[in-house]
């Protein structure tokens, strides 16, 4: 007959083998908050958060389309609309980057759940 210690050891090994992948998946999928030090970093983080939160956004989506989807979902975007206009003028109009309060943009990005890929100091994807 098999001893109780061998059965207990086998069950312990089986338990570890079954739960280890689950634990690694949870830690890997954990989202990080968007940290930004300027308006460009804030919008990069928002773009990544939008792509993760709304996967059916078409490639090359416009900011107006994304903000429209946020509004339709009940997300308050009023505080960031002025920053969005200034950022679009910078990004697409060649004007200098304005020194605006970017915290509203970061707040909306984090309300969406943050991102998996944003590190302190901003994101790597540009828009």
trRosetta pair geometry for C-beta under 8 A, 3 or more apart (Angstrom, degrees):
i j d omega theta_ij theta_ji phi_ij phi_ji
2 6 5.3 -104 180 74 97 129
2 7 5.9 107 123 -51 118 97
3 6 4.9 97 62 4 83 99
3 7 7.3 -152 98 -1 46 87
4 7 5.6 -56 -148 40 37 111
4 8 5.9 38 154 -20 70 109
5 8 5.7 -53 -142 40 29 112
5 9 6.2 33 156 -20 64 107
6 9 5.7 -53 -146 38 29 112
6 10 6.3 30 155 -19 64 107
7 10 5.8 -55 -147 37 29 110
7 11 6.3 28 155 -17 64 108
8 11 5.8 -56 -146 38 29 110
8 12 6.3 33 153 -22 63 107
9 12 5.6 -55 -148 34 30 114
9 13 6.5 29 155 -16 65 104
10 13 5.8 -53 -148 37 32 110
10 14 6.3 32 152 -18 65 107
11 14 5.5 -52 -144 39 33 113
11 15 6.1 38 154 -24 65 106
12 15 5.6 -51 -146 34 29 114
12 16 6.5 28 155 -16 62 105
13 16 5.8 -55 -149 38 30 110
13 17 6.3 30 153 -19 65 108
14 17 5.7 -56 -146 37 30 112
14 18 6.3 24 156 -16 65 109
15 18 6.0 -61 -148 38 27 107
15 19 6.2 2 165 0 66 115
16 19 6.4 -67 -134 48 25 95
16 20 5.8 38 168 -38 65 109
17 20 6.4 -40 -132 18 20 115
18 21 7.7 -72 -180 30 27 97
18 22 7.5 14 143 -8 61 116
19 22 5.3 -60 -155 40 50 117
19 23 6.1 50 152 -23 79 104
20 23 5.9 -56 -148 35 31 110
20 24 6.4 28 157 -15 66 107
21 24 5.7 -56 -146 40 34 111
21 25 6.2 38 156 -23 67 106
22 25 5.7 -55 -149 34 29 113
22 26 6.5 30 155 -19 63 104
23 26 5.9 -53 -150 33 31 111
23 27 6.6 23 156 -11 64 107
24 27 6.0 -60 -148 42 32 106
24 28 6.0 30 156 -20 67 112
25 28 5.7 -58 -141 39 28 111
25 29 6.1 13 165 -8 65 114
26 29 6.4 -67 -143 43 23 100
26 30 6.8 46 154 -50 60 94
27 30 5.8 -31 -154 -5 34 119
29 116 7.0 -58 -151 -106 43 126
30 116 7.9 123 83 -118 39 82
31 52 7.9 149 -113 131 122 157
31 113 5.3 30 100 155 176 87
31 114 4.2 138 150 79 111 108
31 115 6.3 150 -155 78 96 9
31 116 5.7 -76 -111 -73 65 61
32 114 5.3 -150 88 159 37 135
32 115 6.3 -30 59 72 82 62
32 116 6.9 103 12 -132 89 23
32 118 5.8 -151 86 68 114 80
32 119 7.5 8 116 -94 161 39
33 110 5.2 15 -144 -114 87 115
33 114 4.7 -93 -101 -102 32 132
34 42 7.2 94 144 -136 127 55
34 45 3.4 109 -148 174 126 142
34 46 7.2 55 -136 -56 172 52
34 48 7.8 155 -98 63 114 111
34 49 6.4 -65 -50 -45 131 128
34 106 5.3 -156 97 -145 109 78
34 109 4.2 -3 11 113 155 134
34 110 5.6 -131 27 -60 93 82
34 114 5.6 -169 -26 -132 73 73
34 115 6.3 66 -75 7 90 102
34 118 5.1 -3 -113 111 69 163
34 123 7.6 -33 -136 -46 99 108
35 41 7.9 -35 111 149 53 128
35 45 7.6 164 41 -88 31 153
35 106 7.6 41 -120 -141 22 129
35 118 7.1 163 29 139 69 110
35 119 7.6 -48 49 139 111 34
35 120 4.4 -17 79 -121 147 62
35 121 6.8 17 102 -10 105 34
35 122 7.6 -96 92 -51 67 38
36 39 7.8 79 155 -92 134 10
36 41 3.7 164 -142 107 92 105
36 42 3.9 158 112 -69 172 67
36 44 7.7 150 -107 49 117 91
36 45 5.6 -121 -58 1 115 137
36 102 5.8 -98 109 128 130 135
36 105 7.4 -29 46 91 160 108
36 106 5.2 -147 27 -83 115 116
36 121 7.9 54 -122 179 37 12
36 122 5.5 67 -118 -88 75 78
37 41 5.7 51 37 32 63 154
37 121 6.4 -10 -4 -128 117 51
37 122 7.0 -80 23 -41 83 101
38 41 5.3 94 55 13 70 102
38 42 7.0 -128 102 -8 36 93
38 97 7.0 38 163 152 127 140
38 102 6.2 118 168 -19 25 157
38 122 7.8 -23 46 -70 81 130
39 42 5.5 -55 -146 35 33 115
39 43 6.4 25 159 -13 67 105
39 83 6.1 -158 -134 -166 114 105
39 86 7.2 -60 -166 100 162 112
39 87 5.6 -153 156 -88 119 104
39 90 7.6 107 101 26 132 159
39 97 6.2 178 57 -175 118 104
39 98 6.7 36 -3 69 162 74
39 99 7.9 -155 -17 -122 119 25
39 100 5.7 58 -78 55 133 93
39 102 4.4 -157 -91 -86 57 119
39 105 7.1 91 -143 20 66 154
40 43 6.1 -59 -149 40 29 104
40 44 6.4 32 152 -21 64 106
40 87 7.3 157 -87 -136 54 105
40 90 7.6 -107 -77 116 96 144
40 97 6.1 -48 -40 -128 109 140
40 122 7.1 12 106 -133 80 148
41 44 5.6 -53 -146 35 33 114
41 45 6.4 32 155 -17 65 105
41 102 7.5 71 65 157 82 159
41 121 6.7 -115 -131 157 144 39
41 122 2.9 -101 -134 -95 102 114
41 123 6.7 140 -157 14 64 69
42 45 5.9 -57 -153 38 29 110
42 46 6.3 31 149 -20 64 107
42 83 7.6 -35 95 160 141 142
42 102 3.9 -171 -21 177 154 117
42 103 7.9 -103 -113 -67 143 18
42 105 3.9 88 151 93 123 127
42 106 5.0 -84 -131 -55 102 81
42 109 7.1 -162 -171 -9 69 139
42 122 7.8 -68 -33 -112 34 92
43 46 5.2 -47 -141 37 38 115
43 47 6.3 46 155 -25 65 99
43 84 7.8 129 -104 -110 119 65
43 87 5.3 136 -55 -166 153 157
43 91 8.0 -106 107 -55 159 139
43 102 8.0 -96 -28 -145 75 112
43 105 6.0 -50 -69 -177 62 148
43 127 6.5 -121 141 67 107 104
44 47 5.7 -50 -151 30 30 114
44 48 6.8 27 153 -13 62 104
44 118 7.7 143 116 -115 92 111
44 122 5.3 57 63 -177 135 98
44 123 3.6 -164 136 55 107 107
44 124 7.3 144 177 31 133 15
44 125 5.8 155 -159 71 90 67
44 126 6.5 -36 -106 -100 107 42
44 127 6.9 162 -100 20 58 89
45 48 5.9 -56 -151 38 34 108
45 49 6.2 32 153 -17 67 108
45 105 7.8 116 67 135 102 99
45 106 6.7 28 81 -114 143 70
45 109 4.8 56 124 -171 99 166
45 115 6.4 -144 -157 -2 74 132
45 118 4.9 59 -119 -122 92 154
45 122 6.5 -117 -42 -144 98 55
45 123 4.9 167 -72 -27 56 119
46 49 5.6 -57 -145 40 32 111
46 50 6.1 36 155 -22 66 106
46 105 5.4 -79 -48 178 136 94
46 106 7.8 -109 -58 -87 94 33
46 108 6.3 29 -120 90 114 104
46 109 4.3 -111 -91 -78 63 109
46 112 7.9 103 -143 18 64 142
47 50 5.8 -54 -148 34 28 112
47 51 6.5 28 155 -19 63 105
47 123 7.1 -158 57 83 98 157
47 125 5.8 -129 100 99 127 119
47 127 4.8 155 -90 -2 153 141
48 51 5.8 -54 -149 34 32 111
48 52 6.5 23 156 -11 65 107
48 109 7.9 47 62 -152 80 119
48 115 4.3 26 121 -114 117 151
48 117 6.0 -123 -162 61 145 103
48 118 5.8 164 70 -53 152 106
48 123 5.1 -165 -17 -134 135 153
48 125 5.8 139 -68 34 95 129
49 52 6.0 -62 -150 42 31 106
49 53 5.8 18 158 -11 69 115
49 109 4.2 151 8 -156 155 79
49 110 7.6 -90 -112 -58 156 27
49 112 4.3 112 160 82 115 133
49 113 6.7 160 -153 62 99 69
49 114 6.2 -106 -104 -177 112 11
49 115 5.0 -103 -74 -60 69 93
49 118 7.9 -23 -50 -19 88 139
50 53 5.9 -62 -133 45 27 102
50 54 5.6 -28 -178 34 69 107
50 57 6.4 33 147 -22 101 161
50 61 7.9 -129 133 78 133 143
50 66 5.2 0 -153 -153 153 127
50 70 7.9 -70 -112 -61 105 109
50 109 7.9 -71 -33 -116 76 77
50 112 6.7 -59 -76 -155 47 169
51 54 7.3 -67 -115 63 15 70
51 55 7.1 52 173 -106 54 52
51 57 6.5 -101 -107 51 56 128
52 55 7.2 0 -153 -71 23 82
52 112 7.6 121 74 141 94 114
52 113 7.1 -114 106 80 119 117
52 115 5.9 154 3 -124 146 73
52 116 6.8 147 -103 1 152 95
53 112 4.2 -85 -49 -174 157 109
53 113 6.0 150 -85 29 106 113
54 57 4.8 72 112 -34 106 103
54 66 7.4 167 56 -136 148 81
54 69 5.8 70 -125 137 162 150
57 61 4.5 -45 174 -43 106 155
57 65 7.3 130 -144 121 97 115
57 66 6.4 22 -126 -96 140 88
57 69 7.2 -113 -89 1 100 165
58 61 5.4 132 62 -72 69 86
58 65 8.0 -35 36 138 97 158
61 65 5.0 -121 -172 80 95 130
61 66 5.6 100 132 -53 127 95
62 65 4.5 99 57 4 82 102
62 66 7.1 -150 95 -3 45 85
63 66 5.5 -56 -148 39 37 111
63 67 6.0 34 155 -17 70 107
63 84 5.8 172 154 -163 140 115
63 87 8.0 146 -100 88 167 115
63 88 6.4 -128 33 -77 148 115
63 127 7.6 133 -66 142 98 129
64 67 5.9 -54 -142 40 29 108
64 68 6.2 36 154 -24 62 107
65 68 5.6 -53 -148 34 28 116
65 69 6.7 28 153 -18 62 103
66 69 5.8 -54 -154 34 33 110
66 70 6.6 33 149 -19 65 104
67 70 5.4 -50 -148 35 37 114
67 71 6.3 38 153 -19 67 103
67 77 5.4 132 -156 -177 97 164
67 81 7.4 97 -157 -101 151 84
67 84 6.7 19 -67 -121 145 168
68 71 5.8 -52 -147 36 31 110
68 72 6.3 31 154 -19 64 107
69 72 5.6 -54 -145 37 32 113
69 73 6.4 27 154 -16 64 108
70 73 5.8 -63 -152 40 31 108
70 75 4.1 -65 179 61 90 127
70 77 5.4 98 104 -60 128 128
70 108 7.0 20 -158 -169 152 124
70 112 8.0 -68 -114 -77 108 114
71 74 7.8 71 -179 -53 31 13
71 75 6.7 -87 -76 61 30 74
71 77 5.7 -75 -69 14 87 126
75 108 6.3 89 168 -143 125 97
75 111 6.2 139 -136 113 112 138
75 112 7.5 4 -107 -69 152 85
76 79 7.1 48 133 6 100 98
76 108 7.9 -133 79 -96 61 99
77 80 5.6 -71 -168 50 69 102
77 81 6.0 87 135 -55 89 91
77 108 6.4 51 -108 -106 73 145
78 81 6.0 -41 -149 -1 34 117
79 104 3.6 -151 124 -133 110 143
79 107 7.5 5 85 57 139 135
80 83 5.0 -59 -160 46 61 116
80 84 5.8 70 140 -32 82 100
80 104 4.1 -163 -68 119 81 112
80 105 4.8 120 -132 -75 125 66
80 107 7.9 -157 -55 55 119 97
80 108 5.7 -61 -17 -11 154 139
81 84 5.4 -48 -146 31 34 116
81 85 6.7 37 155 -20 64 99
82 85 5.8 -49 -151 32 34 111
82 86 6.6 29 153 -12 64 106
82 100 7.0 -163 117 -153 97 145
83 86 5.8 -59 -149 42 33 109
83 87 6.0 33 154 -21 68 109
83 100 4.9 -180 -108 116 84 141
83 101 7.0 -98 -76 75 123 60
83 102 6.2 133 -147 -107 145 55
83 104 6.4 169 4 62 141 112
83 105 5.6 -114 108 -44 149 115
84 87 5.7 -55 -143 37 29 110
84 88 6.3 30 157 -19 65 105
84 105 7.7 146 -63 -93 77 112
85 88 5.9 -55 -149 35 28 109
85 89 6.6 29 152 -18 62 105
86 89 5.6 -53 -151 35 34 113
86 90 6.5 34 151 -17 65 105
86 98 4.2 -54 178 24 133 142
86 100 5.5 125 64 -22 158 146
87 90 5.5 -54 -151 38 35 113
87 91 5.9 25 156 -15 70 111
87 97 7.9 19 -117 -137 62 79
87 98 7.8 -101 -65 34 51 101
88 91 5.7 -56 -133 43 30 105
88 92 5.6 -18 -179 24 69 112
88 93 7.2 63 131 -8 64 104
89 92 7.2 -66 -116 57 15 76
89 93 4.4 -37 -159 38 55 135
89 95 4.6 -6 143 32 98 134
89 98 7.8 49 70 -23 117 115
90 93 7.0 1 -30 51 10 87
90 94 7.9 -99 -159 93 33 2
90 95 5.3 -82 -90 75 51 82
90 96 6.8 -35 -117 121 97 20
90 97 4.8 65 -139 -97 147 56
90 98 6.6 -128 -54 -3 123 77
91 127 6.9 1 -154 123 154 55
95 98 7.7 13 123 -45 116 87
101 104 6.6 68 116 -3 99 95
102 105 5.1 -49 -171 36 70 117
102 106 6.2 71 133 -21 83 101
103 106 5.5 -54 -147 39 39 112
103 107 6.1 46 152 -27 69 103
104 107 5.4 -49 -147 32 33 117
104 108 6.6 32 155 -17 64 101
105 108 6.0 -53 -152 35 31 108
105 109 6.5 32 150 -18 64 107
106 109 5.6 -55 -148 37 33 113
106 110 6.3 26 156 -13 67 108
107 110 6.0 -61 -148 41 27 105
107 111 6.3 34 151 -25 64 105
108 111 5.4 -50 -146 31 34 116
108 112 6.7 35 153 -20 62 101
109 112 5.9 -57 -160 32 32 112
109 114 6.8 63 139 -107 84 40
109 115 7.4 -35 175 -27 108 99
110 113 7.5 -173 -171 38 37 5
110 114 5.3 19 -122 -68 63 78
114 118 7.0 -129 -178 44 84 123
115 118 4.3 85 62 -4 124 106
115 123 7.1 31 59 -100 164 123
117 123 6.9 73 106 -138 93 95
117 124 7.4 -74 145 25 116 104
118 122 7.1 -81 -156 169 97 24
118 123 4.7 -51 -110 -84 93 90
119 122 7.7 -3 70 64 67 35
119 123 7.9 136 29 -97 62 44
